[in-house]
């Protein structure tokens, strides 16, 4: 028994042509008088310079045999009687496996799995051994993967080979790069892109002092400002959008489809971002007074007055907790002094808040992502006094913890060896033990007061970090959501395949089966792979156990570095 891959849309008699390696794969049928005429036409096509790229990835086509369409076929699909010219393929029975000849311009194609070796998932156990007959010569995973890839390339370019032969018969010429680049029209903005690219390069290489200072400020400010990072991200997207879909070498369908999806996904993201941003701008404009009131409520009443009330409450033995009076008063007055200094500066900025909301409205006109980035910077700037108080409290708390660890080693008769990074036994003098006892007594009386104020500002810092993390997650969601890829998966899954399987259907008479090569849609795990990696990094950085451990151990709580976010979503 032999297996022949036959196109679903070929239902005429003539000389069938295609490839006999790694198995018999029919690309089409030529209506010629003799096989020598068909072979001469294929030889002429194979010698042309335009088909060399196709031959490299698919092999040289040849006339496989003569086929006659059977009028008594029990299937709704063509089952011709084929007289193969190659002696190794002559058999008493033949199994036809049907595949779709996709037009290159449609961007539909077949693709292997990610591992490249597990190609088919057969739904009929009887057909497994018949398929092994054609691929029994593969001896390794690498050779099997290459064999399947050649066969998949033959399926993908069978329609193109037929179109090329038809153009050759009419005396016309066609180029594989020009034929397969229908979406090259998207590069109509190439001239704009080249000017944009030249402008950026000129700015980067400029010796003008103004541009050099501007570039220096931009490079270093993006480490601290989410807005600057968003401007850079948007400029990178516009640069990619103006570049368009570039032609790919050897007509690589997967690379071309990837470029196509990336191009239109970027376009959809930018357009949706602008639409939502313009709607947000209208909301900000209509409810300006409400947002001004909310701004003052959050950053003045909540972040200044209520913190001051909490500090006064802690300084007056709250809930019967008797803190150290002198140290508590020192903490309370110091932190209230920092907050009062901040409040004085905030009151000087209050008249400029309408201008700040105007800048936020202007940023919303460039997209909701720009507004989210500006909100991140506003939260970071207007909550700086909480960050400063937290750094003071965590510094004191961390020093007390390290001093307590040293005293613990002292009482155990051990000492930390810095050179070997270990704890060694050590004999201490009586004076050293006495000094250690005095220090331990001081720490025992002062530590509860330090701990209470540290817990207060650590809780505030954790709350700010959670808000910041939510804004960053929303920003990454709006910047990199695969909207077009999901739409394409629903509309036309064959344009984003994620593997191949065999579909078996009974024939019309019910006495046989028809086997079809079908494509799995791209799995959601692959579509959202960047989001999965981003979520893993966010969950690892903002994990509750990690935050609690950092709070208990006196480490500084910080937000996730933006390089971790960009490295997963670029």
N, C-alpha and C positions, 0 to 999 in steps of 0.2 A: 504494500500500500504506500502511495506517495501523497504528499500534500502540496497543493498549489495555492498561493495567495492570489486571489482574483479580484479585480475592481468591481464594486457593486454596480457601477453605471455603464459597464461595457457589456453590450448584448448584441454583438454582430459577428458575423463570420469573417474569416481572413487569416492572415499570418499574425500570430501573437508574438509580441516582443517584450523584452524586459531583462531580467537578470537571473542567472542560474547559480549565483553564489551570494549568500551562504545557503539559500534554497531557491526553489523556483518561485519567482515573483513576477507576475505579468503586469506590465505597465499600461498596455493598450493593444489594439488590434489594427493592423494595416491592411487595407483592401488593395492588394497588389495581385498581378497576374501570376507571377512566379516568386518563389522564395528568393531567387537571386536578386530580383529588383528590390525586394524589401531589405535584404541584407546590404545591398549597395547604398540604399538611402540611409540606413543606420550607420554604415561606415563613414558616409559623408558627414553625417551629423556628429559622429564621434571625433572626426578630424578637425572640426571647427574649433576656433579658439574660445568661443563663448561657452562651450560645454565642458571645458577642462575642469572647472571647479566642481561641476556635478559629478564627473567621472571620479574625481579624487575621493569624494565622500560616499558615492553609491556604487562605483564600478562601471565598467564599460557595458552598455546595453547590447543585446544581440537578439536575433530571431530565435525564438524558442521552439516554435512548431506551428502547425496548422490547426485551426479550431473551426468547428462547424457547430452552430447553435442547434441544440436538440429541440425539436418541436414537441417532444413528449416529456418535458421536464416536469418533475413533481414539485418543484419549488418555484416560488414567485421570483427568485433570483436566477441569473443566468447559470446554466450548467452545461457548458459546451462539451462536445466530444473533441478531445485534444489529442493530436498525434505529435508527440514531442520528438524533436530531432536528436536530443541528447539521450544516448543509450542508457545512462544510469538512472534516468527518470521514467523509463518505460515500465509500467506496472499494470496488473489486471484491474485494479481499482484505484480511484483517485478521490481524495478528500479535498473539497474546495473550501478555503477559508477566505471569507470576503472582507475587504477593507475599503475605506472611503478614500477616494482620490481628492484631497483637498486642494483648492486653488491656492497658489502661493500668496496671492494678494488678499485672500480672506483671513490670513494669519491663523488658520486652523491647522493643527499639526498633531502628530503623535510624539510622545516623549516617554522615556524610560523612567523607572523609579529612581529614587535618590541613590540607591546602592548600585543601580545599573545592571543587576544580574537577575533579579526576580521580576520577570517581565509579565508573565501571564498568570492569572488565577482562573484555572479552568473550572467550569461548572459541570463538566461531564467527565467522569473518570475514564470512560472508554476511549476518549480522544487523546489521552496523555501519551500512550505508547506510540500512536501514529505520528505525533509531532516529534517524538524523540528520533524517529527514523531519519529525519532530515538534518538533525543537528548532533548526530552521534560522534562527529569528528572533533567536537570541542572538548578540550582536556583540562582547562583551567578556568578559574573565575574571570581572569583578565581577558582571555580569548573569547569566553562566552559573552562577556559584556561588549567587546568589540564587534562580535558577530551580530548580536541583537541591535547594536547601534547602526550597523550597516543596513540591516533590514528595515529599521525604522526610517532611515534616510531614504531608502527606496520608496517606501509608502508616501513619504512627504513630498517627493519630487517626481512622482509618476505623472501627475497631471501636467507639470511643467514640461516634462519630456514630450508628452503628446502635443502640447501647444507648440513646442519648438519644432517638432517634426512637421506639423501643419504649416508653420511659417516657412520652413525649408522647402516644402512641396510647392508653395506659392511663390518661391523665389525671394522671400523676405528674410531679414536677419533680425535677431533678437538677442539682447544681452541679459544674462541672468541677474546682474546687479540692477540694471534698469527695470527689468520686468518685475523683480521682487521688491521694489522700493516704491510702492504706491504711496506710502506715507512719507515719502521724501518731500511731498508737497508741504509738510509741516515746517520744512526748513526755509520757507519763504522769508522768514525773519533772519536769515543768515547774515545779511548785510548789517542789520541792526545789532545782531550778536557780535559780529566782528568789531563794530565800532565800540560797543560796550566793553568787549574784551580788551581792545587796544587802549581804551580810556583807563581801565583798571590797571593794566600793565604800566601805562605811562605814569599813573599816580604812584605805583609801587616803586618805580625806578627813577622817580623825579628827584632832582637835586634841589628843588625849590624848598626853602626853609619852611614855608607855610604848610606845604603838603607833607613834609617830613615830620613836623610837629603834630599835624593832624593824624597822620598814620600812627605815630607813637602813642598818642592819647587814645586812639581807637583800640589799638592792640591791647593796651593795659587796662582800659576801662571795661572791656568785655569780660574780664575775670571777675568783676564785681557787679556789673549791671546786666540784668536779664534783657532789658530793652536793647542794649547794644548787641547782645548775642542774637536777639530776634531780628534786628536789622541785617546782621550778617547772614542769618539763615534765609531770610527773604531774598536778599541779593543773590545768594547761591541758587535758590530756586528759580529766580528770574533768568539767571545766566543759563541754567539747564533748560529752561523753557524756550529761550531764544535760540538755543543751539539746535533744537528740534530733534527728530529721529534720524540718526546717522545711518548710512549704509553699512552693512556688516559683511565681513569677509566670508566667502564661500556660501553665502545665503543661509547662514545659521539661523534657523527658525526660532529656536529658544531665545537666543540673544536678541533677535529682532522683536519678538513678542515682549521680552522683558523691557526693551527700550520703549516700545509702544505703550505698555501699561504704565511705566514710570512717567512718561511724558504726559499722558492724559490724566493720570492720578494727581500729578503735580498741578495740572491745569484746574482740575475739579477742586482740589484743596484750596487753591488761591481764590477761585471764584466763590466758593462757599464761605471762605473766610471773609472775603470782602462783603458778601451779602449780609452775613450775620453781624459784621462790624458796623455796616451802615445802619442796620436796624437798632443796634445798641447805641449808636450815635444819636439817633432820633429819641430814644428813651432818655439818654442823659440830657439832651437838650430840653425835653418837655418837663422832666422832673428835676431840674437843676437845684431848686431850693430844698427838695427832699434829700438829695444827695449831699448838699452842703451841711444840712442838719445831721445826717448820718455820719459824715466825716468828722464833725466836731464831737459827736457823741462817742464815737469809737476812740479817737485819738486824743481827746482832751478829758472827757468825763470818765471813761472807762480806764484808759491807759495812764492817766495822771491822778485824778482826784480819788478814784477808788483804791489805787495802789497806796496813795498817801493815807487813806483811812485804814487800810490793812496794816500798814507799818505802825500807826498810832495804836491800833488794837493789840498788836504783838508787844508793844512796849509797855502795856498795862496789865501784865500777867493774865493772858487770855485763858479762860476755862480753868482757872486755878493753877495753871502751869507757871511755876515760879522760875523765871529765867534770871540770869545774872543781870542785875539792874544796870550796872555801869556799862557792861559790854552791849546789852540790849539798847541802851540809850545811845551809845556810840554808833551802833549799826543803824538804828532808826534815824538819827539826825543826819548821818552821812548819806544814806540813801535818799532821804527827803531833800537834802541839799542838792544832790545830783538831779532828782526829779524836778525840783524847783528851778534849777538852772535850765533844764530842758524845757520846762513849761514857759519860761521867760522867752526863750528862743522861738518856741512854738507860737506864742502870741504875736511875735513880730512877723510870723509867716502867715497868720490868719488872713490878713487882707489880700494875700496872694493866692488863697485857696481857689477863688473863682478862676484865676488864670490857670491854676493846676487842673481844674476840671475842664477848662477850655482845651488845654493840651491833651487831656484824656479823650475828649471828643474828637480832636484832630487825629489822634492816634487810632481811634476806632474807625475812622474813614479809611485807614490802610489795613483794616482787618481786626477781627476780635482777638487774634493772637497778639497783636501789638498792644491792645488794651490790657490783656492779661499780663503781659510782660511789664507794662507800666505799673499795674497794680502790685505786682511782686516787688518792684523797686520802691513803691510808696510804702508798702508794709515794712520793708527792710529799713527804710530811712526813718519813718515816724515811730518805729518801735526800737530805735537804737538805744534809748535810755534803759529799756528793760535788758537789752543785751549787755550794756555796760555794767548794770547792777549784778547781772548773772555772772559775768566774768570776775567781778570782785569777790562775790560770795563763793564761787567754785574754786577760786585760787586759795582763799583762806581754808576752805573745807579740805582741799587736796593736801595742803601743807600739814594740817592737823592729822589727816589719815596717815601720811608718810611718817610723821613724828611718832604717832602711836605704834606703827609697825616697828620703828627703830627701838622704841622703849620695850616692846614685846620681846625683841631679840636680846635686849639688855638684861631683862629679868630672867630669860632662859639661859643666859651665859653664852650667847652666840653673837656672831658679827657677820655682816654681809661683806663678802669678798668681791670687790668691784672687778678685779682683774679676771677672776674665774667665773664671775656671775653665779655665786653660790653662797650658802651660809655655812660658816665654819665655827667650831667651838672657840671660845675666847674667855680669858680670865680678866675680870674687871676689878678695879680698885674700889675701896669702900667709898671714896669721894665721888667716883663715877656713879656708883649705885645710889648714893644719897642725892646727887643731882638728878638722876633719873627718876627717883621717887618724887622729888619736888615738882619736876616737869609733868609727871603723870597725874599728880594731884591737880595741878592747874588745868590740864586738859580735861580731866574728869568733871571739873566744875564749869568749864567754859564750853565744852563740846555741845551740850544740849541747845544753848543759845545759837551757836554757829549753825547747828543742824536745822533749827527751825527757820532761820532766814534763808538758808540754802535751799530748803525744800520749797519755800515760797517762790523764789525766782527760778528754780529749776522747773517747777510746774508751769510757770508762765512761759519759759523758754520752750518747753515741750509743746505747749499749745500753739505758740507761734510757728514752730517747726511743722506741726501738722497742717496748719493753714497754708504754709509755704509749700509743703509737699503736695497738697491738693491742687494749688494753683499750677505748680510745675507739671503735675500729671495731666491736668486739663490742657495745658499749653502743648505738651507732647502729643496728646490725643488730637488736637486740632491741627498740628503741624504735619503729622505723619500717618494719619488714619488711612488705611487702604480702601477708600471708598470705591474707586473705579474698579479695582480688582474684585471686590465683592459683587458689584453690579455685573461685571463680565462673567463671573462665575454663575450667576443666576440666568443671565441672558443667553450666553453661549459658552458652556463649560469647555468645549473643544478648543477654544482659544487660550485656555490656561490649563492644559492637562497635567495630571499628577501621577500618571502611570497607565498601564495597559492591562486589559483583561479580555477573556474570551466569553462572548455571550452566545449561548446555544438555544436555538429555537427549533421546534418540530416543523417539518415541511407541511405543505398543504394536504398531502395524502396521509400524513401521520406515520409513514413507514421509514422516515429518515430524519436527519437533523441538519440544520444550517448553522454554520459557525461564523461568527462575526468578530472582528477586532474592534473593540471599543476603548474609549479613554475614560479613566477615572478623572473626576474634577480635582483640581488642586486642593489638597486638604487645608482645613482652616488652620491647622497647626503651622503649616508652611506660610500661609498668608499672614498670620499674626505672629510669625517667629520673632520679628523685631520687638513687638509689644510684649511677648513672653519674656524675652531677655531683659527688656526694660523693667517689666514688673518684678522679675527676680532681683534685679539690682536695687530697685526701690524698696521691695519687701525686706531685702537683706539689710539695707542701710537704716530703714525706719522700723525694723522689727521691734515689737514691744519688749522682748527679753533683752535686746541690745540696748535699747533706750534706758531700761531699768538698771542694767548693769553699769552703763555709763554714769547714771545718776548716783548709784550707790558707791561706785569706785572713785567718784570725783573727777571724771574726765569731761572735757568740754564737748557739749552737744553742738553739732554743726549740721548744716544742710548737705545734701549730696552734691558732689562736684559736678558741674555742668558737662565736663568732659566725659563722664560716665554716661550721661544721657545722649550726647551727640554721637559717641562711638557706637551705640546700638541702633540709632535711627537714621544714620546717614545712608 
